């Protein structure tokens, strides 16, 4: 098997599909070539409108920094009482350039430039439901606010600090409670600004036919935003197309997803923070004792869309060997995607850091000993990105448990998400789809050995 470029095959976007921001004669228009998985809109002006919306709500509802939810208050207090954190949060806001398109919102008012306002915005977001606006979906509202700060030199380092991420986790635990409560149902309606309104359902065609819901019931039968986000397919939707044991040489898709990358002859350690973001096995796997078996092997990566299914299933039949949860950073961005990049920062961070986050973000790794000895031990890794980033492994998935192809392994709970599969050196794996191809859950993505003609 020959080596393959880490970014080879990632599709370019034609000029007609590119979106620009006219930020005036004083700056070069911002071109957003592609949005991976639709978590933020293509037009960055919409993100600025979102920030303006949050700030206006804070002003109109007389929000005060003295009325913060305890987890937010503790986070802010930690920043104020730790010189390194105070410097980091102050500088990441100061280092966002004071020129278009970074300096003003659509109403010509300053964007967030101090951490008092930042934490008040956090507080509002984690305690309110957000409406759907046609063409203006902000699926990760805190990520939208941090989009530019993530790319500053201060942001690149501060968002990697363990203490910062511990506070983010505490804050997101409170947000998760809200999203799992009836209070989060405000916009799960068929109204114009609801997530089942005409505009939203244009983005989710056949929703009622595909998903287990009741369109005649309030909120389509969902008891919370979390229940909507983690919804199940209806019985009979997405069956395993190549079941074992007959098709044990066919590997199926673990998620409803799009192919992002495949890499061969992966190194044990590599400089994952440089241009190209090469995979670094030992770092991705958190120094797992199985790492040495996969040096020189193969990695497959795919990403999920905000609009689709957020659960993961087993791509093979076999026995669970071990499960590991790795706590990571929420808003880490590759240094090569920040303001130091010649073309400017990623306007949809961490859009351009998909491979980098497989080393830095929260992730769950499930090791499976496959029934097919041609595969043997393989790894599945769920990677959460930005908001909440929970990678919940099903409680049944424990060492010794027998899984069949298509058995549910776990779910993402809100926030961006991607996943990887790891194959040992010598496994003769052949991938069936080009990068950018949308692949349905439980459909074939690869074959092992000489079974390629059957998938």
C-alpha positions in Angstrom: 0.0 0.0 0.0 1.5 3.3 -1.0 1.7 6.4 1.1 -1.0 9.0 0.6 -1.0 12.8 1.1 -2.7 13.7 4.3 -4.9 16.3 2.6 -5.2 14.6 -0.8 -8.7 14.5 -2.2 -10.3 17.1 0.0 -12.6 18.8 -2.5 -12.1 22.4 -3.6 -15.2 24.6 -3.7 -16.0 26.2 -7.0 -15.9 30.0 -7.2 -19.7 30.1 -7.6 -20.2 28.4 -4.2 -17.9 30.7 -2.3 -19.3 33.4 0.0 -17.7 36.7 0.6 -18.1 39.5 3.1 -17.9 43.0 1.8 -16.1 44.7 4.7 -15.5 48.0 3.0 -12.6 49.6 1.2 -10.2 49.2 4.1 -10.0 45.4 4.0 -9.8 42.5 1.7 -13.1 40.7 1.5 -13.3 37.6 3.6 -13.8 34.5 1.5 -15.2 31.4 3.2 -14.5 28.6 0.8 -16.2 25.8 2.6 -18.0 25.0 5.9 -17.4 21.5 7.1 -20.6 20.0 8.5 -22.6 23.2 8.6 -22.1 23.9 12.3 -21.6 27.6 11.5 -22.9 29.5 8.4 -20.7 30.3 5.4 -21.3 34.0 5.7 -19.3 35.4 8.6 -21.6 38.4 8.7 -24.3 36.0 10.1 -22.0 35.1 13.0 -21.5 38.8 13.7 -25.3 39.2 13.7 -25.5 36.4 16.3 -23.0 38.2 18.5 -25.1 41.4 18.1 -28.2 39.4 19.0 -26.7 38.0 22.2 -25.3 41.4 23.3 -28.7 43.1 22.6 -30.5 40.4 24.7 -28.0 41.0 27.5 -28.7 44.8 27.4 -32.5 44.5 27.0 -32.8 42.0 29.9 -30.5 44.0 32.1 -28.0 41.2 32.6 -25.3 41.8 35.1 -21.9 40.2 35.7 -23.1 39.9 39.3 -25.9 37.5 38.3 -23.9 34.7 36.8 -24.7 31.0 37.1 -22.3 29.6 39.7 -20.1 27.7 37.2 -19.8 30.8 35.0 -19.1 32.9 38.1 -16.3 30.5 39.3 -14.8 30.5 35.8 -14.7 34.3 35.7 -13.3 34.5 39.2 -10.6 32.1 38.2 -9.6 34.3 35.3 -9.6 37.4 37.5 -7.5 35.8 40.3 -4.9 34.0 38.1 -2.5 36.4 36.4 -1.8 33.9 33.6 -5.5 33.4 32.8 -6.3 37.1 33.1 -3.5 37.9 30.7 -4.7 35.2 28.3 -8.3 36.2 28.2 -7.5 39.9 28.0 -4.9 39.5 25.2 -7.1 37.1 23.1 -9.7 39.8 22.9 -7.2 42.6 22.4 -5.3 40.7 19.7 -8.3 40.5 17.4 -7.5 43.2 14.9 -9.3 46.6 15.2 -10.0 46.7 11.5 -12.8 45.2 9.3 -14.0 42.6 9.3 -13.0 41.8 12.9 -13.8 45.0 14.7 -17.5 45.8 14.3 -20.8 44.0 14.3 -23.4 44.8 11.5 -24.8 47.6 13.6 -21.3 49.3 13.7 -20.9 48.6 17.4 -17.7 47.0 18.8 -17.7 43.3 19.1 -16.8 41.7 22.5 -13.6 43.2 23.7 -13.5 42.5 27.4 -14.0 39.4 29.5 -16.7 40.8 31.7 -18.9 41.0 28.6 -17.6 37.6 27.4 -18.7 35.8 30.5 -22.0 37.6 30.6 -22.6 36.3 27.0 -21.6 32.8 28.1 -24.1 33.0 30.9 -26.9 34.0 28.6 -26.2 31.4 26.0 -26.1 28.4 28.4 -29.5 29.4 29.9 -31.5 30.2 26.8 -32.9 28.3 23.8 -32.0 29.8 20.4 -34.5 30.2 17.5 -34.0 29.0 13.9 -33.4 31.7 11.3 -33.5 30.9 7.6 -29.9 30.8 6.4 -28.6 31.9 9.7 -28.1 28.8 11.7 -25.6 29.2 14.6 -25.5 25.6 15.9 -22.5 26.3 18.2 -23.2 29.8 19.7 -20.2 30.0 22.0 -17.9 28.8 19.3 -19.3 31.6 17.2 -18.3 34.2 19.8 -14.8 32.7 20.2 -14.3 32.3 16.5 -11.7 35.1 16.1 -10.2 34.9 19.7 -9.3 31.2 19.0 -7.0 32.3 16.2 -5.0 34.8 18.2 -1.6 33.9 19.7 -3.1 34.3 23.2 -6.1 32.2 22.3 -4.0 29.4 20.8 -2.2 28.9 24.1 -4.9 29.8 26.6 -7.5 27.5 25.3 -5.1 24.5 25.7 -4.6 25.2 29.5 -6.1 22.3 31.6 -7.5 24.8 34.2 -9.4 26.7 31.5 -10.9 23.5 30.1 -11.9 22.2 33.5 -13.9 25.4 34.0 -15.4 25.1 30.5 -16.5 21.5 31.4 -18.2 22.7 34.6 -20.0 25.4 32.7 -21.0 22.9 30.0 -22.3 20.5 32.5 -24.7 23.2 33.6 -25.6 23.8 29.9 -26.2 20.1 29.4 -28.7 20.2 32.3 -30.6 23.0 30.6 -30.5 21.2 27.2 -31.9 18.1 28.9 -34.8 20.0 30.6 -38.2 21.1 29.3 -37.0 24.7 29.4 -34.9 23.9 26.2 -38.0 23.2 24.2 -39.0 26.8 23.4 -38.1 26.7 19.7 -38.8 23.0 19.1 -42.0 24.1 17.3 -43.5 24.5 13.9 -43.4 28.3 14.1 -41.5 30.3 11.5 -38.5 30.5 13.9 -38.9 27.0 15.2 -36.7 24.0 14.4 -39.7 22.2 12.8 -40.8 25.3 10.9 -40.9 25.4 7.1 -37.4 26.9 6.8 -35.8 24.4 9.1 -37.5 21.4 7.5 -36.1 22.5 4.2 -32.7 21.6 5.7 -34.0 18.3 7.1 -36.1 16.7 4.4 -38.0 13.5 5.2 -37.4 14.2 8.9 -40.7 12.5 10.0 -40.1 9.5 7.7 -36.5 9.1 8.9 -36.6 9.8 12.7 -38.5 8.4 15.6 -40.9 11.3 16.3 -44.6 12.3 16.4 -45.3 15.3 14.3 -48.8 15.6 15.8 -47.4 15.9 19.4 -46.1 19.1 21.0 -42.4 19.4 20.1 -42.7 16.4 17.8 -42.7 14.3 21.0 -39.2 15.3 22.1 -38.9 16.0 25.8 -35.8 18.3 25.5 -33.4 19.8 23.0 -30.9 16.9 23.9 -33.6 14.3 23.0 -34.0 16.1 19.6 -30.3 16.2 19.0 -29.7 12.6 19.9 -32.8 11.3 18.1 -33.0 7.7 16.9 -33.8 6.5 13.4 -37.1 4.8 12.9 -37.2 1.0 13.0 -35.8 -0.3 9.7 -34.0 2.8 8.7 -30.3 2.4 7.9 -30.1 -1.4 8.2 -26.7 -3.1 8.0 -26.2 -3.6 4.3 -23.4 -6.1 4.6 -24.0 -8.3 7.7 -21.6 -10.7 9.2 -20.5 -13.5 8.9 -21.1 -13.5 5.2 -19.5 -10.0 4.8 -16.9 -10.1 7.5 -14.5 -8.5 5.0 -16.7 -5.4 4.6 -16.2 -2.6 7.1 -19.3 -0.3 7.5 -19.8 3.3 8.4 -19.9 3.9 12.1 -21.7 7.3 11.7 -24.0 9.2 9.3 -21.0 11.2 8.0 -18.8 12.5 5.2 -15.4 11.2 4.5 -12.7 13.6 5.5 -9.3 11.9 5.2 -7.5 8.6 5.0 -3.8 8.3 5.9 -1.4 5.3 5.5 1.9 4.5 7.1 1.0 6.7 10.0 3.9 7.7 12.3 4.1 7.0 16.0 4.9 10.7 16.7 4.6 13.6 14.3 4.3 17.4 14.5 0.5 17.5 14.4 0.5 21.3 14.9 2.3 22.1 11.6 0.8 22.7 8.2 -0.9 19.6 6.9 -1.7 18.5 10.5 -0.2 15.0 10.2 -1.6 12.4 12.5 0.5 11.6 15.5 -0.6 8.2 16.8 0.9 8.2 20.3 -0.6 11.7 21.0 -4.0 10.8 19.5 -4.2 7.6 21.6 -3.0 9.2 24.8 0.1 6.9 25.0 -2.1 3.9 24.9 -0.2 0.6 25.3 -1.8 -0.6 22.0 -0.1 2.3 20.1 2.9 0.3 18.9 0.6 -2.1 17.0 -0.7 0.7 14.9 2.5 2.4 13.9 2.8 2.3 10.1 -0.9 1.5 9.9 -4.0 3.3 8.6 -6.4 6.0 9.8 -9.8 6.8 8.4 -11.5 10.0 9.5 -15.1 11.3 8.8 -17.1 14.2 10.1 -20.8 14.6 11.1 -23.3 17.2 10.0 -25.4 19.3 12.5 -28.5 18.3 10.6 -28.2 14.5 10.8 -27.8 11.5 13.1 -25.4 11.8 16.1 -25.0 8.3 17.3 -22.2 5.8 16.5 -22.3 2.1 15.9 -19.8 -0.7 15.5 -18.3 -0.9 12.0 -17.3 -4.6 12.6 -18.4 -7.6 14.6 -16.1 -8.6 17.5 -15.4 -8.3 21.2 -14.8 -5.1 23.2 -11.3 -5.1 24.6 -11.1 -1.8 26.4 -12.8 1.7 26.5 -11.0 4.9 27.3 -12.3 8.4 27.8 -9.8 11.3 27.3 -10.6 14.7 28.5 -9.3 17.4 26.1 -9.5 21.0 25.1 -12.8 22.5 23.8 -11.6 25.5 21.7 -8.2 24.4 20.5 -7.3 25.5 17.0 -4.3 24.6 14.9 -1.6 27.3 15.0 -1.5 27.1 11.2 -5.2 28.2 11.1 -4.9 31.3 13.2 -4.0 34.9 12.6 -0.5 34.0 11.7 -1.7 32.3 8.6 -0.9 34.4 5.5 -4.5 34.3 4.2 -6.0 35.1 7.6 -7.5 33.0 10.3 -10.1 30.2 10.0 -13.4 32.1 9.9 -15.2 28.9 11.1 -12.7 27.6 13.7 -12.0 24.7 14.1 -13.2 24.0 10.6 -9.6 23.9 9.3 -8.3 22.0 12.3 -10.1 18.7 11.8 -7.0 16.6 12.0 -5.4 18.7 14.8 -8.4 18.2 17.1 -8.0 14.4 17.0 -5.1 15.0 19.3 -6.3 17.9 21.4 -10.1 17.5 21.9 -12.2 15.3 24.2 -12.5 11.8 22.8 -13.6 8.3 23.6 -11.6 5.3 22.2 -13.2 1.8 21.9 -10.8 -1.1 21.1 -12.5 -4.0 19.3 -11.0 -7.5 18.6 -12.6 -8.3 15.3 -14.1 -11.7 14.5 -12.3 -11.4 11.2 -8.6 -12.2 11.9 -7.6 -10.3 8.8 -8.5 -7.2 10.8 -7.7 -8.3 14.3 -7.5 -5.5 16.8 -8.9 -2.2 15.6 -9.8 1.2 17.2 -12.8 3.5 17.0 -12.4 7.0 18.3 -15.2 9.5 18.7 -14.0 13.1 18.9 -16.1 15.9 20.3 -15.4 19.5 19.3 -16.3 22.9 20.9 -19.6 23.2 22.8 -20.1 20.5 25.4 -18.3 17.9 23.3 -19.7 14.9 25.2 -18.7 11.5 23.7 -21.0 9.2 25.7 -20.2 5.5 25.4 -23.2 3.2 25.9 -23.0 1.6 29.4 -23.3 -1.9 27.8 -20.0 -1.4 26.0 -17.5 -2.9 28.4 -14.6 -5.3 28.1 -15.7 -8.7 27.0 -19.0 -7.5 25.5 -19.7 -9.0 22.0 -20.8 -6.5 19.4 -22.3 -7.2 16.0 -21.8 -4.9 13.1 -24.3 -2.0 13.5 -24.6 -2.3 17.3 -24.9 1.1 18.9 -21.7 2.1 20.7 -22.5 5.6 21.9 -23.6 9.2 21.0 -22.4 12.8 20.7 -24.4 15.2 22.8 -24.3 18.7 21.1 -21.3 20.3 19.6 -19.2 19.5 16.6 -18.0 15.9 16.0 -15.7 13.8 14.0 -14.5 10.2 14.3 -11.5 8.0 13.4 -10.9 4.3 12.8 -7.4 2.8 13.3 -6.1 -0.3 11.5 -2.8 -2.0 12.3 0.1 -2.1 9.9 -0.3 -5.0 7.5 -4.1 -4.9 7.4 -5.0 -4.9 3.7 -7.7 -2.3 3.8 -9.2 -0.7 0.7 -11.4 2.4 1.0 -14.3 2.8 -1.3 -15.1 6.6 -1.2 -13.3 9.8 -2.1 -12.9 12.5 0.5 -16.0 14.7 0.8 -18.4 11.8 0.0 -21.5 11.5 2.2 -21.8 8.0 3.6 -24.9 6.6 5.3 -24.8 4.8 8.6 -24.1 1.1 8.3 -23.2 1.3 4.6 -19.9 0.0 3.3 -16.8 2.2 3.5 -13.9 -0.3 3.1 -13.0 -3.9 2.4 -10.3 -6.1 3.7 -8.3 -8.5 1.6 -9.9 -9.5 -1.7 -13.5 -8.7 -0.9 -13.6 -5.4 -2.7 -15.8 -6.5 -5.6 -18.6 -7.4 -3.2 -19.2 -4.0 -1.5 
